[in-house]
Amino acid sequence: MGFWDRFKKKPKDDLDLGFPTEMKRGPITAETTGNENMRAKMDLVLTQMESMNIRMETLGQRLERLERMVQEIWTIAKQG
């Protein structure tokens, strides 16, 4: 075997990667696909709920700032 022989294409039968190239899976049934879809949907809903929670916190902070501003404007208007 020469130096350049290792770069030549080998037939697929001779190719040994040291690990199985085909994954062995069980049969795909409606139950397993349903479970995977349900998990994906639940993950999506959870992510959306977390996003909404962050939005609500942000809105709460903005509301507090607005209330303080209105209070300051009210006190300035009373003085003048």
Biopython code that builds the backbone (N, CA, C, O; Angstrom):
import numpy as np
from Bio.PDB.StructureBuilder import StructureBuilder

atoms = [
    (1, "MET", "N", (0.848, -1.174, 0.000)),
    (1, "MET", "CA", (0.000, 0.000, 0.000)),
    (1, "MET", "C", (0.883, 1.223, 0.000)),
    (1, "MET", "O", (1.677, 1.433, 0.917)),
    (2, "GLY", "N", (0.738, 2.032, -1.041)),
    (2, "GLY", "CA", (1.518, 3.251, -1.143)),
    (2, "GLY", "C", (0.890, 4.376, -0.338)),
    (2, "GLY", "O", (-0.212, 4.245, 0.195)),
    (3, "PHE", "N", (1.609, 5.469, -0.263)),
    (3, "PHE", "CA", (1.140, 6.626, 0.504)),
    (3, "PHE", "C", (-0.179, 7.169, -0.045)),
    (3, "PHE", "O", (-1.088, 7.466, 0.730)),
    (4, "TRP", "N", (-0.295, 7.302, -1.348)),
    (4, "TRP", "CA", (-1.479, 7.907, -1.960)),
    (4, "TRP", "C", (-2.664, 6.959, -2.023)),
    (4, "TRP", "O", (-3.782, 7.395, -2.298)),
    (5, "ASP", "N", (-2.451, 5.678, -1.777)),
    (5, "ASP", "CA", (-3.546, 4.717, -1.838)),
    (5, "ASP", "C", (-4.605, 4.985, -0.762)),
    (5, "ASP", "O", (-5.778, 4.671, -0.964)),
    (6, "ARG", "N", (-4.214, 5.547, 0.354)),
    (6, "ARG", "CA", (-5.188, 5.773, 1.426)),
    (6, "ARG", "C", (-6.167, 6.890, 1.090)),
    (6, "ARG", "O", (-7.205, 7.003, 1.743)),
    (7, "PHE", "N", (-5.868, 7.721, 0.089)),
    (7, "PHE", "CA", (-6.765, 8.797, -0.308)),
    (7, "PHE", "C", (-7.703, 8.406, -1.437)),
    (7, "PHE", "O", (-8.596, 9.172, -1.800)),
    (8, "LYS", "N", (-7.507, 7.223, -1.990)),
    (8, "LYS", "CA", (-8.384, 6.760, -3.062)),
    (8, "LYS", "C", (-9.725, 6.334, -2.479)),
    (8, "LYS", "O", (-9.806, 5.895, -1.332)),
    (9, "LYS", "N", (-10.764, 6.468, -3.275)),
    (9, "LYS", "CA", (-12.086, 6.047, -2.819)),
    (9, "LYS", "C", (-12.108, 4.544, -2.651)),
    (9, "LYS", "O", (-11.624, 3.790, -3.495)),
    (10, "LYS", "N", (-12.681, 4.136, -1.544)),
    (10, "LYS", "CA", (-12.826, 2.713, -1.278)),
    (10, "LYS", "C", (-14.267, 2.322, -1.569)),
    (10, "LYS", "O", (-15.184, 3.127, -1.406)),
    (11, "PRO", "N", (-14.456, 1.099, -1.993)),
    (11, "PRO", "CA", (-15.838, 0.638, -2.151)),
    (11, "PRO", "C", (-16.549, 0.672, -0.801)),
    (11, "PRO", "O", (-15.919, 0.506, 0.243)),
    (12, "LYS", "N", (-17.846, 0.885, -0.827)),
    (12, "LYS", "CA", (-18.607, 1.025, 0.404)),
    (12, "LYS", "C", (-18.517, -0.215, 1.289)),
    (12, "LYS", "O", (-18.580, -0.104, 2.513)),
    (13, "ASP", "N", (-18.373, -1.382, 0.691)),
    (13, "ASP", "CA", (-18.286, -2.611, 1.484)),
    (13, "ASP", "C", (-16.999, -2.666, 2.288)),
    (13, "ASP", "O", (-16.977, -3.250, 3.372)),
    (14, "ASP", "N", (-15.927, -2.071, 1.780)),
    (14, "ASP", "CA", (-14.637, -2.121, 2.463)),
    (14, "ASP", "C", (-14.487, -1.016, 3.506)),
    (14, "ASP", "O", (-13.539, -1.031, 4.291)),
    (15, "LEU", "N", (-15.384, -0.093, 3.520)),
    (15, "LEU", "CA", (-15.290, 1.048, 4.422)),
    (15, "LEU", "C", (-15.615, 0.605, 5.847)),
    (15, "LEU", "O", (-16.718, 0.133, 6.123)),
    (16, "ASP", "N", (-14.648, 0.762, 6.746)),
    (16, "ASP", "CA", (-14.859, 0.407, 8.145)),
    (16, "ASP", "C", (-14.624, 1.648, 8.987)),
    (16, "ASP", "O", (-13.495, 2.123, 9.111)),
    (17, "LEU", "N", (-15.692, 2.167, 9.562)),
    (17, "LEU", "CA", (-15.582, 3.379, 10.373)),
    (17, "LEU", "C", (-15.339, 3.086, 11.841)),
    (17, "LEU", "O", (-15.033, 3.999, 12.607)),
    (18, "GLY", "N", (-15.464, 1.861, 12.239)),
    (18, "GLY", "CA", (-15.243, 1.511, 13.634)),
    (18, "GLY", "C", (-16.512, 1.605, 14.478)),
    (18, "GLY", "O", (-16.495, 1.263, 15.661)),
    (19, "PHE", "N", (-17.593, 2.056, 13.891)),
    (19, "PHE", "CA", (-18.866, 2.107, 14.592)),
    (19, "PHE", "C", (-19.967, 1.774, 13.599)),
    (19, "PHE", "O", (-19.789, 1.942, 12.393)),
    (20, "PRO", "N", (-21.078, 1.313, 14.087)),
    (20, "PRO", "CA", (-22.156, 0.947, 13.162)),
    (20, "PRO", "C", (-22.692, 2.186, 12.447)),
    (20, "PRO", "O", (-22.945, 3.214, 13.075)),
    (21, "THR", "N", (-22.860, 2.080, 11.145)),
    (21, "THR", "CA", (-23.350, 3.224, 10.379)),
    (21, "THR", "C", (-24.866, 3.295, 10.382)),
    (21, "THR", "O", (-25.427, 4.358, 10.115)),
    (22, "GLU", "N", (-25.527, 2.221, 10.670)),
    (22, "GLU", "CA", (-26.983, 2.220, 10.714)),
    (22, "GLU", "C", (-27.436, 2.138, 12.154)),
    (22, "GLU", "O", (-26.971, 1.290, 12.916)),
    (23, "MET", "N", (-28.349, 3.028, 12.523)),
    (23, "MET", "CA", (-28.891, 3.016, 13.871)),
    (23, "MET", "C", (-30.025, 1.997, 13.927)),
    (23, "MET", "O", (-30.874, 1.941, 13.037)),
    (24, "LYS", "N", (-30.022, 1.210, 14.965)),
    (24, "LYS", "CA", (-31.105, 0.250, 15.138)),
    (24, "LYS", "C", (-32.189, 0.921, 15.968)),
    (24, "LYS", "O", (-31.952, 1.351, 17.097)),
    (25, "ARG", "N", (-33.359, 1.000, 15.399)),
    (25, "ARG", "CA", (-34.493, 1.602, 16.093)),
    (25, "ARG", "C", (-35.616, 0.597, 16.151)),
    (25, "ARG", "O", (-35.705, -0.336, 15.353)),
    (26, "GLY", "N", (-36.465, 0.826, 17.123)),
    (26, "GLY", "CA", (-37.663, 0.010, 17.198)),
    (26, "GLY", "C", (-38.639, 0.484, 16.139)),
    (26, "GLY", "O", (-38.414, 1.508, 15.495)),
    (27, "PRO", "N", (-39.680, -0.228, 15.965)),
    (27, "PRO", "CA", (-40.666, 0.181, 14.967)),
    (27, "PRO", "C", (-41.322, 1.500, 15.381)),
    (27, "PRO", "O", (-41.610, 1.726, 16.556)),
    (28, "ILE", "N", (-41.547, 2.348, 14.407)),
    (28, "ILE", "CA", (-42.197, 3.620, 14.674)),
    (28, "ILE", "C", (-43.696, 3.378, 14.695)),
    (28, "ILE", "O", (-44.289, 2.942, 13.708)),
    (29, "THR", "N", (-44.285, 3.665, 15.821)),
    (29, "THR", "CA", (-45.719, 3.449, 15.962)),
    (29, "THR", "C", (-46.403, 4.790, 16.188)),
    (29, "THR", "O", (-45.746, 5.805, 16.419)),
    (30, "ALA", "N", (-47.691, 4.779, 16.121)),
    (30, "ALA", "CA", (-48.470, 5.998, 16.347)),
    (30, "ALA", "C", (-48.272, 6.481, 17.777)),
    (30, "ALA", "O", (-48.308, 7.682, 18.044)),
    (31, "GLU", "N", (-48.064, 5.546, 18.692)),
    (31, "GLU", "CA", (-47.883, 5.923, 20.097)),
    (31, "GLU", "C", (-46.582, 6.684, 20.308)),
    (31, "GLU", "O", (-46.571, 7.710, 20.987)),
    (32, "THR", "N", (-45.475, 6.190, 19.730)),
    (32, "THR", "CA", (-44.197, 6.875, 19.920)),
    (32, "THR", "C", (-44.189, 8.229, 19.225)),
    (32, "THR", "O", (-43.654, 9.195, 19.768)),
    (33, "THR", "N", (-44.771, 8.316, 18.040)),
    (33, "THR", "CA", (-44.826, 9.609, 17.349)),
    (33, "THR", "C", (-45.729, 10.550, 18.104)),
    (33, "THR", "O", (-45.435, 11.741, 18.208)),
    (34, "GLY", "N", (-46.820, 10.041, 18.632)),
    (34, "GLY", "CA", (-47.731, 10.878, 19.416)),
    (34, "GLY", "C", (-47.045, 11.431, 20.648)),
    (34, "GLY", "O", (-47.213, 12.602, 20.987)),
    (35, "ASN", "N", (-46.262, 10.577, 21.328)),
    (35, "ASN", "CA", (-45.537, 11.028, 22.516)),
    (35, "ASN", "C", (-44.500, 12.087, 22.163)),
    (35, "ASN", "O", (-44.354, 13.080, 22.876)),
    (36, "GLU", "N", (-43.786, 11.878, 21.071)),
    (36, "GLU", "CA", (-42.770, 12.856, 20.663)),
    (36, "GLU", "C", (-43.419, 14.181, 20.293)),
    (36, "GLU", "O", (-42.917, 15.245, 20.657)),
    (37, "ASN", "N", (-44.534, 14.120, 19.570)),
    (37, "ASN", "CA", (-45.243, 15.340, 19.209)),
    (37, "ASN", "C", (-45.778, 16.047, 20.444)),
    (37, "ASN", "O", (-45.720, 17.273, 20.537)),
    (38, "MET", "N", (-46.299, 15.276, 21.391)),
    (38, "MET", "CA", (-46.836, 15.866, 22.613)),
    (38, "MET", "C", (-45.726, 16.540, 23.408)),
    (38, "MET", "O", (-45.926, 17.628, 23.948)),
    (39, "ARG", "N", (-44.567, 15.910, 23.486)),
    (39, "ARG", "CA", (-43.434, 16.524, 24.195)),
    (39, "ARG", "C", (-42.998, 17.814, 23.516)),
    (39, "ARG", "O", (-42.695, 18.803, 24.183)),
    (40, "ALA", "N", (-42.966, 17.800, 22.193)),
    (40, "ALA", "CA", (-42.575, 18.997, 21.458)),
    (40, "ALA", "C", (-43.580, 20.118, 21.677)),
    (40, "ALA", "O", (-43.199, 21.274, 21.862)),
    (41, "LYS", "N", (-44.866, 19.775, 21.656)),
    (41, "LYS", "CA", (-45.899, 20.779, 21.887)),
    (41, "LYS", "C", (-45.826, 21.329, 23.303)),
    (41, "LYS", "O", (-45.962, 22.534, 23.512)),
    (42, "MET", "N", (-45.611, 20.452, 24.273)),
    (42, "MET", "CA", (-45.511, 20.898, 25.669)),
    (42, "MET", "C", (-44.302, 21.799, 25.861)),
    (42, "MET", "O", (-44.371, 22.784, 26.595)),
    (43, "ASP", "N", (-43.196, 21.469, 25.207)),
    (43, "ASP", "CA", (-42.001, 22.299, 25.281)),
    (43, "ASP", "C", (-42.271, 23.673, 24.675)),
    (43, "ASP", "O", (-41.836, 24.690, 25.215)),
    (44, "LEU", "N", (-42.983, 23.702, 23.563)),
    (44, "LEU", "CA", (-43.337, 24.964, 22.926)),
    (44, "LEU", "C", (-44.236, 25.801, 23.828)),
    (44, "LEU", "O", (-44.028, 27.006, 23.966)),
    (45, "VAL", "N", (-45.230, 25.173, 24.441)),
    (45, "VAL", "CA", (-46.136, 25.889, 25.342)),
    (45, "VAL", "C", (-45.370, 26.428, 26.545)),
    (45, "VAL", "O", (-45.603, 27.560, 26.968)),
    (46, "LEU", "N", (-44.469, 25.640, 27.092)),
    (46, "LEU", "CA", (-43.665, 26.083, 28.231)),
    (46, "LEU", "C", (-42.815, 27.288, 27.861)),
    (46, "LEU", "O", (-42.714, 28.240, 28.635)),
    (47, "THR", "N", (-42.209, 27.253, 26.695)),
    (47, "THR", "CA", (-41.401, 28.372, 26.233)),
    (47, "THR", "C", (-42.250, 29.620, 26.058)),
    (47, "THR", "O", (-41.829, 30.715, 26.429)),
    (48, "GLN", "N", (-43.445, 29.463, 25.494)),
    (48, "GLN", "CA", (-44.333, 30.604, 25.319)),
    (48, "GLN", "C", (-44.772, 31.175, 26.662)),
    (48, "GLN", "O", (-44.872, 32.392, 26.818)),
    (49, "MET", "N", (-45.035, 30.299, 27.634)),
    (49, "MET", "CA", (-45.435, 30.777, 28.958)),
    (49, "MET", "C", (-44.304, 31.546, 29.632)),
    (49, "MET", "O", (-44.551, 32.569, 30.270)),
    (50, "GLU", "N", (-43.076, 31.072, 29.500)),
    (50, "GLU", "CA", (-41.934, 31.779, 30.070)),
    (50, "GLU", "C", (-41.773, 33.143, 29.415)),
    (50, "GLU", "O", (-41.472, 34.128, 30.089)),
    (51, "SER", "N", (-41.973, 33.203, 28.107)),
    (51, "SER", "CA", (-41.887, 34.465, 27.386)),
    (51, "SER", "C", (-42.959, 35.439, 27.872)),
    (51, "SER", "O", (-42.686, 36.622, 28.078)),
    (52, "MET", "N", (-44.177, 34.936, 28.054)),
    (52, "MET", "CA", (-45.262, 35.778, 28.541)),
    (52, "MET", "C", (-44.989, 36.265, 29.959)),
    (52, "MET", "O", (-45.313, 37.402, 30.301)),
    (53, "ASN", "N", (-44.400, 35.415, 30.775)),
    (53, "ASN", "CA", (-44.061, 35.802, 32.147)),
    (53, "ASN", "C", (-43.060, 36.950, 32.138)),
    (53, "ASN", "O", (-43.196, 37.901, 32.908)),
    (54, "ILE", "N", (-42.061, 36.864, 31.275)),
    (54, "ILE", "CA", (-41.059, 37.931, 31.181)),
    (54, "ILE", "C", (-41.713, 39.223, 30.701)),
    (54, "ILE", "O", (-41.403, 40.304, 31.202)),
    (55, "ARG", "N", (-42.624, 39.108, 29.721)),
    (55, "ARG", "CA", (-43.335, 40.290, 29.230)),
    (55, "ARG", "C", (-44.165, 40.927, 30.342)),
    (55, "ARG", "O", (-44.187, 42.151, 30.473)),
    (56, "MET", "N", (-44.842, 40.116, 31.135)),
    (56, "MET", "CA", (-45.659, 40.641, 32.231)),
    (56, "MET", "C", (-44.791, 41.360, 33.263)),
    (56, "MET", "O", (-45.181, 42.412, 33.770)),
    (57, "GLU", "N", (-43.628, 40.810, 33.575)),
    (57, "GLU", "CA", (-42.723, 41.464, 34.509)),
    (57, "GLU", "C", (-42.273, 42.817, 33.964)),
    (57, "GLU", "O", (-42.225, 43.806, 34.696)),
    (58, "THR", "N", (-41.944, 42.851, 32.675)),
    (58, "THR", "CA", (-41.518, 44.096, 32.042)),
    (58, "THR", "C", (-42.643, 45.123, 32.067)),
    (58, "THR", "O", (-42.410, 46.293, 32.370)),
    (59, "LEU", "N", (-43.860, 44.691, 31.749)),
    (59, "LEU", "CA", (-45.002, 45.604, 31.784)),
    (59, "LEU", "C", (-45.257, 46.120, 33.201)),
    (59, "LEU", "O", (-45.601, 47.287, 33.388)),
    (60, "GLY", "N", (-45.090, 45.260, 34.184)),
    (60, "GLY", "CA", (-45.251, 45.670, 35.581)),
    (60, "GLY", "C", (-44.245, 46.748, 35.959)),
    (60, "GLY", "O", (-44.593, 47.718, 36.633)),
    (61, "GLN", "N", (-43.007, 46.582, 35.531)),
    (61, "GLN", "CA", (-41.977, 47.582, 35.823)),
    (61, "GLN", "C", (-42.292, 48.905, 35.135)),
    (61, "GLN", "O", (-42.124, 49.971, 35.728)),
    (62, "ARG", "N", (-42.745, 48.840, 33.893)),
    (62, "ARG", "CA", (-43.098, 50.062, 33.170)),
    (62, "ARG", "C", (-44.269, 50.768, 33.841)),
    (62, "ARG", "O", (-44.286, 51.996, 33.935)),
    (63, "LEU", "N", (-45.249, 49.995, 34.307)),
    (63, "LEU", "CA", (-46.402, 50.564, 34.984)),
    (63, "LEU", "C", (-45.982, 51.277, 36.274)),
    (63, "LEU", "O", (-46.468, 52.365, 36.581)),
    (64, "GLU", "N", (-45.079, 50.650, 37.017)),
    (64, "GLU", "CA", (-44.583, 51.288, 38.249)),
    (64, "GLU", "C", (-43.910, 52.618, 37.941)),
    (64, "GLU", "O", (-44.117, 53.600, 38.655)),
    (65, "ARG", "N", (-43.101, 52.657, 36.877)),
    (65, "ARG", "CA", (-42.438, 53.918, 36.497)),
    (65, "ARG", "C", (-43.463, 54.974, 36.096)),
    (65, "ARG", "O", (-43.330, 56.142, 36.462)),
    (66, "LEU", "N", (-44.489, 54.563, 35.341)),
    (66, "LEU", "CA", (-45.535, 55.503, 34.940)),
    (66, "LEU", "C", (-46.293, 56.049, 36.156)),
    (66, "LEU", "O", (-46.604, 57.238, 36.213)),
    (67, "GLU", "N", (-46.583, 55.188, 37.112)),
    (67, "GLU", "CA", (-47.272, 55.629, 38.322)),
    (67, "GLU", "C", (-46.445, 56.646, 39.089)),
    (67, "GLU", "O", (-46.979, 57.634, 39.594)),
    (68, "ARG", "N", (-45.126, 56.404, 39.177)),
    (68, "ARG", "CA", (-44.255, 57.369, 39.845)),
    (68, "ARG", "C", (-44.227, 58.697, 39.105)),
    (68, "ARG", "O", (-44.239, 59.759, 39.728)),
    (69, "MET", "N", (-44.188, 58.641, 37.773)),
    (69, "MET", "CA", (-44.174, 59.866, 36.979)),
    (69, "MET", "C", (-45.472, 60.648, 37.173)),
    (69, "MET", "O", (-45.444, 61.870, 37.320)),
    (70, "VAL", "N", (-46.602, 59.955, 37.174)),
    (70, "VAL", "CA", (-47.892, 60.622, 37.381)),
    (70, "VAL", "C", (-47.939, 61.246, 38.770)),
    (70, "VAL", "O", (-48.427, 62.364, 38.936)),
    (71, "GLN", "N", (-47.439, 60.531, 39.754)),
    (71, "GLN", "CA", (-47.398, 61.056, 41.128)),
    (71, "GLN", "C", (-46.555, 62.318, 41.184)),
    (71, "GLN", "O", (-46.956, 63.297, 41.814)),
    (72, "GLU", "N", (-45.392, 62.317, 40.537)),
    (72, "GLU", "CA", (-44.529, 63.502, 40.535)),
    (72, "GLU", "C", (-45.213, 64.664, 39.814)),
    (72, "GLU", "O", (-45.151, 65.803, 40.277)),
    (73, "ILE", "N", (-45.853, 64.388, 38.702)),
    (73, "ILE", "CA", (-46.558, 65.440, 37.960)),
    (73, "ILE", "C", (-47.693, 66.000, 38.814)),
    (73, "ILE", "O", (-47.932, 67.207, 38.823)),
    (74, "TRP", "N", (-48.385, 65.126, 39.524)),
    (74, "TRP", "CA", (-49.484, 65.564, 40.377)),
    (74, "TRP", "C", (-48.984, 66.485, 41.508)),
    (74, "TRP", "O", (-49.606, 67.505, 41.806)),
    (75, "THR", "N", (-47.877, 66.118, 42.118)),
    (75, "THR", "CA", (-47.337, 66.960, 43.206)),
    (75, "THR", "C", (-46.842, 68.291, 42.652)),
    (75, "THR", "O", (-47.005, 69.322, 43.305)),
    (76, "ILE", "N", (-46.240, 68.294, 41.463)),
    (76, "ILE", "CA", (-45.768, 69.548, 40.863)),
    (76, "ILE", "C", (-46.978, 70.435, 40.504)),
    (76, "ILE", "O", (-46.933, 71.649, 40.699)),
    (77, "ALA", "N", (-48.042, 69.833, 39.988)),
    (77, "ALA", "CA", (-49.245, 70.596, 39.624)),
    (77, "ALA", "C", (-49.904, 71.201, 40.866)),
    (77, "ALA", "O", (-50.422, 72.315, 40.793)),
    (78, "LYS", "N", (-49.900, 70.504, 41.992)),
    (78, "LYS", "CA", (-50.473, 71.023, 43.241)),
    (78, "LYS", "C", (-49.688, 72.230, 43.745)),
    (78, "LYS", "O", (-50.269, 73.190, 44.252)),
    (79, "GLN", "N", (-48.372, 72.175, 43.603)),
    (79, "GLN", "CA", (-47.519, 73.252, 44.104)),
    (79, "GLN", "C", (-47.684, 74.531, 43.265)),
    (79, "GLN", "O", (-47.633, 75.639, 43.798)),
    (80, "GLY", "N", (-47.880, 74.366, 41.957)),
    (80, "GLY", "CA", (-47.900, 75.524, 41.062)),
    (80, "GLY", "C", (-49.196, 76.159, 40.985)),
    (80, "GLY", "O", (-49.359, 77.146, 40.268)),
]
sb = StructureBuilder()
sb.init_structure("model")
sb.init_model(0)
sb.init_chain("A")
sb.init_seg("    ")
for serial, (resi, resn, name, xyz) in enumerate(atoms, 1):
    if name == "N":
        sb.init_residue(resn, " ", resi, " ")
    sb.init_atom(name, np.array(xyz, "f"), 0.0, 1.0, " ", f" {name:<3s}", serial, name[0])
structure = sb.get_structure()
